[in-house]
Amino acid sequence: MTQPPAPPAAKSILVVGGCGFLGRQIVQSLLHQATTTSPPTPKISVIDVNTPKNPQVGVTYHMCSITSLPHLQQLISTIKPQVIIHTASALPSVIPTTNADDVELFTKVNVEGTDNLLECARDESSVEVFVYTSSAAILQRKESYMAVEDAVVSEVQINIDRFDPYSGTKGIADTLVLLANNRNPAHKRGLRTCCLRIGGMYGVGDMTLTWPAMEALRLGETRLQIGDGSKQSDFLAVENAAHAHILAMNALSAGITNLNAPEVDGEAFFITDDNPMSYWALRRKMWDHAGYVQKVEDVKIISGSVIMALALILEWIYLIFSFGYKQPKIIRTRKLEWVCLNRTFDISKAKERLGYSPKVSTNEAVKSAVEWALEHQAELGLSDEKKRL
């Protein structure tokens, strides 16, 4: 593993989606880095569709949708960032059902919004670095064991899948960002881009993995398990995700002046906790930290292949009778991939070129996430009493 590139000199950093789950953590990490390193404190700005109730000291917030190109152009020409970290996205957890309107929304935010940001970055001469939060989910829907970036580039889902518009649109955006990399444009230093293809994230503030696990515990839904638990997935603590984004920013910046720096621009990197485990192992780790130990003999296993087949049949029934406009709300093949397929990723490239290694362990991150969920159980709709099956 190479040493992380030295932090660049003071600059203006724009975090797009900086009020979201990951964006907020990146902003906090940037502020922490500014207080612990010798270079002058950078100017940190955030663009988001919402502004926080409790804004971070030292951060300037701007309310804007990335789907509004004129507003974006105005803001970016005013902010004049040297770095853009783009974390904004339409997420499956935000859009619970999938129909034609949702496909349009995913396309508008994930594809057109990213394209708008890239256009602004190319037009604003101050912008040198563009880091995009991509997703490991953009790979084709099949088993992958320690997949590497170069081996799967041709397998990115370029066509939007109505069953899974999130992955399809993120795949298109990933490609747009990599194609936008340009060392020799008309303006002085060029635009250097990279994509971080992150695993399933969890952590403090997580509503995708941690909150459902706590809700299942509250409802006593801890006995049933789909699949035998042998399928492995790669997950990612939000602290480690933020750390990787800052490393990518530094590495891209270092490459502008250091010809011997590892090649990062125009590249994609898988980022995970480097600790593959089954979905059920992660859930039980969360339950353990919440004070409930699941006994193996109490678990009732349902065949993963049977449930996957039923989900596929149900999706096709919905597809045929709704003319492609609706999907089942409860059971979907994409969600079942967590438990029915091996989905692991090799992060050697990130280690070698970015100097990445997980900053916090899975156990530490899960502990913090569960403590946060229990502390905020009232506002999350969790009960003080945890029912047991």
N, C-alpha and C positions, 0 to 999 in steps of 0.2 A: 504494500500500500504506500502510495506517495504521500508526502506531507501536504496538507492543504495549502494552496497559494496564499501568500501574505495578503491581508485585507487591503483593499485599494485605498487611496487617499480619499479625503472627504468628498462626497458627491451627493447629488439629489436622487433619492430612491423613491419610486412610486410603487405602492402595493395595490394592485387592482383586486377588489374583493377583500380588502383588508379588515373588514368587520365580520367576516365569516369564520368558520371553525379553524381552518388552516391559516387564513390571512391574518387573523388576530394573533396567532402564535408566532408568525413570522415577524410581525411588527414588534411584539414583545422581545423576541430574540435580537432584532436589530437594535432596539433600545438598550438591551443588556450588553450587547457587543460594544455599543458606543461608550458605555461607562467603564469597560474593562480593557479597552485597547487604546494605544497611543494616538492613532490618527484622529483628527478633529471629528466632532460629531456630525454625521451626515444629516441633511434635511430629509425628513421622512414625511411623505404624503400618502393619503389613502383615497381611492375612489371606490365607492360602493353605492348600491341602490338605497341603502339605509345608513344613517349615522348612529353611532353608539350613544346610549344614555349616559355612560361614564367614559368619556373620551380619554385616551392616554395622553399624559403630559408630554409635550415635545413632538406631537404628531398633528399635522394639518389634515382635516377631513373635508372631502368634497362629495356631495350627493350627485350621482350621475349613473345612468344605465349605459353599458357598453354597446347597446344596440342603437344609441343616438350618436351618430358620427359627428354632426356639427358641434354638439355639446362637448364630446370627447376632444375634438380638435382644439376647441377654445381652451379647455382646461389644460391639456398637455402643452400647448404653446405658452401658457402662463406658468405652469409648474416647471417646465424645462428639465425633466428628469434625465439623468444619465443612465439610470437603470429602471426597467419596468419588470416587475414580478407579477405575472398574470395568474391569479388563482380563481378568478370569478368563473362560475359555471352554473348551468341549470342541472340540478341533481335529482336522481330518482326519488330520494327521500323527501324532496320538496314537492315533487309531482307524483302523487301516489297512484294515479291511474294513467293508462297510456291510450290515447286515441289520436285522431288526425290532428287536433289542435295541439296536443302535447308534442307531436313530432315537429310541428311548426315552431313551437316554443324552444325546444331543444336546438333546432337548427338556427333559429334567430339568435339565441344567446351564445351557444357553444361554437358555432361556425361563423356566422356573420359578425358577432361581437368580437371574436378573436381577429377576424380579418380587419375589422375597423381599427382595433388597437395596433395591428401591424402596419396599417396604412399611416396612422398617426406617428408611429415610431420611425417609419421611413421618411416622413415629411419633416419631422422635428430634428434638426441637426444635432441637438444636445444628446439624443438617445444613442447609446453605444451598445447596450446589453439588454436582452429580452429573455427572461426565464419563464417557461410555461409549465403550469401544473397539468400534466397529462395523466393518463391512467393506465395501469396494467390491464384494465378491462377491455382495452381496444383490440387485444389479440382475438383471433377467431375463437369461436366457442368450441374448444376441444381441450383434451388433456394437454398439459404442458408441464414438463418436469425440468426445473432449473433452466427455463427458457433464457436465451440471450438476445440482445437487441438486434444484432445483424441477422440472426436466423429468422426473425419474425417480421421484419420490415415489410415484406411483400404480403404478409397475411393480415395487415391492418384492415379493418372493415371500412373500406372507403364508401361503400353504398350504405345508406341509412337503413337500418333494419327496423321495421315497424314493431317487432317484438322487443327490441332493445335500442331505442333511439339514442339513449345516453352514450353507449359505447360507440355507436356509429358516428355520431357527431363529434365526440372527443377524438376519434380516429382521424376524421377529416381535419380538425383543428391542429392535431399533432403534425400532420403532413404539411399544412400551411406554414406552421412555425419553422419547421426544418428547412423548407424551401425558401423561406425569407432570409435565411442566413446569407450575408453578403459582406465580404471583407473589402471589396473595392467599389463602393457606390460613388455617386456624384459628390456627396458631401464627405467631409474630412476622414472620419475613422471607420465608417461602415456600421453595419448592424450585425452583432453577433448573437445568435439565438441557440437555445437548447431546450429540450423537453425532459421533464422528470416524470417517468411512468411509475406512479406510486401504487403500492398495495392498498388493501382495505384499511382505512384509517380508524383509529380509536383514540380516546384520551379525554381529558377534561373538556367538557362541553359537547361531547360526541352524542349525537342522536341516532346514529345508524347502527352501531354495534353494541355500545354500552347500555344505552337506554332500553332497547328491546330486551336485552338480557335481564335487566332489573325488573322490567315489566313482566317477563315470563316468570320470574321468581315470585313476584307479588301475587300473580294469578295461580301459582302452584303448578305451572306448566314446565316442570323440570324432569319428568319421567320419560316422556316420549322423545325418541331420537331417530331422525331420518338418516339412514346409512349406518355402516358399522364403525364409523369414526377413523377409518384407515386413510381416508383421502386428506392430503395435506394442502394447506393454503399459506400464502405469505401475507402477513399483516404489517401495519406500520403505525407506531406511536406518533402522534401529532408533533411531539417535540423533535423526533428524529426527522420527520418530514420538513419541518421548518429549518433545521440544521442543514439538511441537504440543499435547500433552496439558497441559503446564504453561501454555502460552499460553491454552488454552481455560479452564483453571481460573482464571487471572488475569482473563480477560475476563468470565467469569460473575460473579466476585466484584466486579469493578469496576462491573458493571451494577446491583448492589444499591443502591449509594449515588449513582451518577452517572447521572442521567437522560439525559445526552447521550452516553453510551457506545454504541458500535455494538451493534446487536441481535444477541445470541448465544444467549440462552436459547430453548429450544424449536426450535433449528435443528440441521441436519446439515451437516457440512463434509467434502468430499473432501480427503484429505491424501496427497500423493505427493512424490517427489523433483523433480517438475517437469522431468523429463528422460525422456520416452517413448523406449523402445527395444524391439527384439525380444527375446524370451526367449533366443534363441541369441546375440545380441550380449552380453547380460549373462553368459551362461555362458562365452563366449570371453574376456570381460574377466577373469573369475575364473581361467580357465586361464592367461591371460597372466601374472597375478600369481603363479601357482604355478610359472611358469617354462616353460610349454609354449605355443608359438605355433601355432595351427591354420592350416594352409595351405588357402586357399579351394579350390584345385584338388583337394584330397584329400577334400572333403566330398561325400557321396552323399546326394542329396535324395530323400525319399519324399513323394509327394503328400499334402498335409494333408487334402484333401477325401476321398480314398480311405480313409485311416486313420480319419477321423472317421466315415465311413459304416460301416466295419467295426465300430468301437466301439459305434455305436448299435445295429446288428444284434445284436451280442453281448450288450449290456445287455438288449435285449428278450427274447432267448432265455433269459437268466438269470431275468428277471422272470416269464416265463410258466411255466417249468419248476420254479421254486422258490417259486411263488405270492407273489412280491414280497419274499422273505426274504433273497435273496442278490444280490450283484453280482460281476462279474469283478474279480479282484485286480490284474491287470496293466495293462489298458488301459480307460480310462474317458473318456467325452466331456468331463466337467468338467475333467479334467487337460489334455486336448488343446486346450482353449480358449486356453491360454497361447500356443499356436503357430498356431492356426487362425482366431482372431478378433482384430480390433482392439478393445482394451479400454483406452481412455485417458479421463482425467477432468480437468475444468477446476477448478483450485484458486483461481480468482480470488476467490471468496467468502471462503476462508480467509485469503488475503492481505489483503483489504480489512477484514475484521471482527476477525480474530485477530492481524493483523500477522505472519502466518506467512511464512517463506521458509526453504528448506532450510539447515540449520546446517552440514552437511558435504556435500561433493560425492559423486557416485556413485563416482568413482574412489577417493577417500579411504576411503569406507565399504567398498568391495569389497576394497581392499588390507588393511584391518584384519581383515575377516572371513576372508579366505584365510589370512593370517598366523596367526590364531587356530586355524583348522581344521588347518593343518599342524603347529602346535605341539602340538595335542591329538590328533594322528592315531592314536596308539596306543589311547587310550581310546575314540575314535570308530570304531575298526576300520579305519583307513586304513593302507596299507603305506608304508614308506619309499621303495620302488621304485614308480615310476609307469610302467606298461606303456604302450606306444605301438602303435597300430594301423599 
